[in-house]
Amino acid sequence: MEIINYFECNNKQHWLDEIKKSDWCAALTLVEFLESGTFFEKLGDGILLLLTDGDKLVSFVTFARNDCIDDKSLYPWIGFVFTFSEYRGHRYVGQLIKRCEDTALEHSVNNIYICTDHIGLYEKYGYSYLENRVDIYGDDSRIYVKKIMS
């Protein structure tokens, strides 16, 4: 398994096609951002990390300034967290979350946030429930936070 940054790889179209195989509607939003060139406009400074198994995509996440909660005081966000069904149950996405945390440490970030409707998933990676808020789509979402630096 290998972690690659989508924006630094040579075969973007292949990985874009792999993301399109996802059965998750939010992945289609991510694809739209990538194909239209609006990723940075929508998410601000950020990266798209891919966990790969040869030429197959295992998991992906974004690590960016913005996500679906409109609050500029909360950042950075881990978003668009997805693992393909055949790879679930092995905590592979934890490798990507750890890479995001390492990146946050390199940039002296104090906290990382995740917006989700899942309960019991991100707690496994040391994230704590902060509060519920209405996201930019009008849905009630849970916000999780992890303190990276004191």
C-alpha positions in Angstrom: 0.0 0.0 0.0 1.2 3.5 -0.8 -0.1 7.0 0.0 0.1 9.5 -2.8 -0.9 13.1 -3.2 -3.3 13.4 -6.1 -2.0 16.8 -7.1 1.6 15.6 -7.3 1.0 12.3 -9.2 1.5 11.8 -12.9 -1.6 9.7 -13.6 -4.4 11.9 -12.3 -6.9 10.6 -14.8 -6.5 7.1 -13.6 -7.1 8.1 -10.0 -10.0 10.3 -10.9 -11.6 7.3 -12.7 -11.0 5.2 -9.5 -12.7 7.9 -7.3 -15.6 7.8 -9.8 -16.1 4.1 -9.0 -17.3 5.1 -5.5 -20.9 4.6 -4.7 -20.9 7.6 -2.3 -22.7 10.8 -3.5 -20.1 13.1 -1.9 -17.4 11.4 -4.0 -19.2 12.8 -7.0 -18.9 16.3 -5.5 -15.2 15.8 -5.1 -14.9 14.6 -8.7 -16.8 17.7 -9.8 -14.3 19.9 -7.9 -11.4 18.1 -9.5 -12.8 18.1 -13.1 -13.9 21.7 -13.0 -10.7 22.9 -11.4 -12.5 24.3 -8.4 -11.0 22.1 -5.7 -8.9 25.0 -4.2 -11.7 27.5 -4.7 -14.1 25.3 -2.7 -11.8 23.8 -0.1 -9.0 26.4 0.1 -5.5 25.3 0.6 -5.5 21.5 0.7 -4.5 18.1 -0.5 -6.2 15.0 -1.7 -4.5 11.9 -0.3 -5.0 8.5 -1.9 -4.2 5.1 -0.3 -3.5 2.8 -3.2 -3.0 -0.9 -3.6 -1.1 -1.2 -6.9 -3.4 0.5 -9.4 -6.5 0.1 -7.2 -7.8 2.9 -4.9 -8.3 1.8 -1.3 -9.2 5.0 0.5 -9.1 8.7 0.0 -9.4 11.9 2.1 -9.0 15.6 1.7 -7.1 17.7 4.2 -8.1 21.3 3.6 -8.9 24.7 5.0 -12.6 24.3 4.4 -15.3 21.6 4.5 -19.0 21.6 4.8 -19.2 23.7 8.0 -19.1 27.4 7.2 -16.9 28.7 10.1 -13.6 30.1 9.2 -12.3 29.8 12.8 -12.3 26.0 12.5 -9.6 24.5 10.4 -8.1 22.4 8.9 -10.6 19.7 8.1 -10.3 16.1 7.1 -13.0 15.6 4.6 -14.3 13.3 1.9 -13.3 10.3 3.9 -14.0 7.1 2.0 -12.9 3.5 1.9 -14.0 1.1 -0.9 -16.2 -1.7 0.5 -13.7 -4.5 -0.2 -11.1 -2.8 2.0 -13.3 -1.8 4.9 -12.8 -3.2 8.4 -9.0 -3.0 8.4 -8.7 0.7 9.4 -6.8 1.5 6.2 -8.2 5.1 6.3 -6.3 5.5 9.5 -3.1 5.7 7.5 -4.5 8.7 5.7 -5.7 10.3 8.8 -2.3 9.8 10.4 -0.7 11.5 7.4 -3.0 14.5 7.8 -2.1 14.7 11.4 1.6 14.6 10.6 1.1 17.4 8.0 -0.8 19.4 10.7 2.2 19.0 13.1 4.6 20.2 10.4 2.5 23.3 10.0 2.1 23.9 13.8 -1.7 23.3 13.7 -3.3 22.9 17.1 -6.6 21.1 16.1 -8.0 19.1 13.3 -11.7 18.9 12.6 -14.0 16.3 10.9 -17.6 16.9 9.9 -19.7 13.7 9.7 -22.9 11.9 10.4 -21.1 8.9 11.7 -21.0 7.9 15.4 -18.2 5.7 16.7 -15.9 5.9 13.7 -13.6 8.8 14.3 -13.4 8.2 18.1 -11.2 5.1 17.2 -8.6 7.6 15.9 -8.6 9.9 18.9 -11.2 12.4 17.8 -13.8 13.8 20.3 -17.3 14.9 19.6 -17.4 18.8 19.8 -21.0 19.7 18.7 -23.7 19.5 16.1 -24.1 22.2 13.5 -26.1 22.7 10.3 -23.8 22.3 7.4 -23.8 24.2 4.1 -26.2 21.7 2.6 -28.8 22.3 5.4 -28.1 18.9 7.1 -27.4 18.4 10.8 -23.7 17.3 11.1 -21.5 16.2 14.0 -18.2 18.0 14.4 -15.2 16.1 15.8 -11.9 17.6 16.9 -8.5 16.3 17.8 -5.9 18.3 19.6 -2.6 17.9 17.7 -0.5 20.5 19.6 -0.9 22.0 23.0 
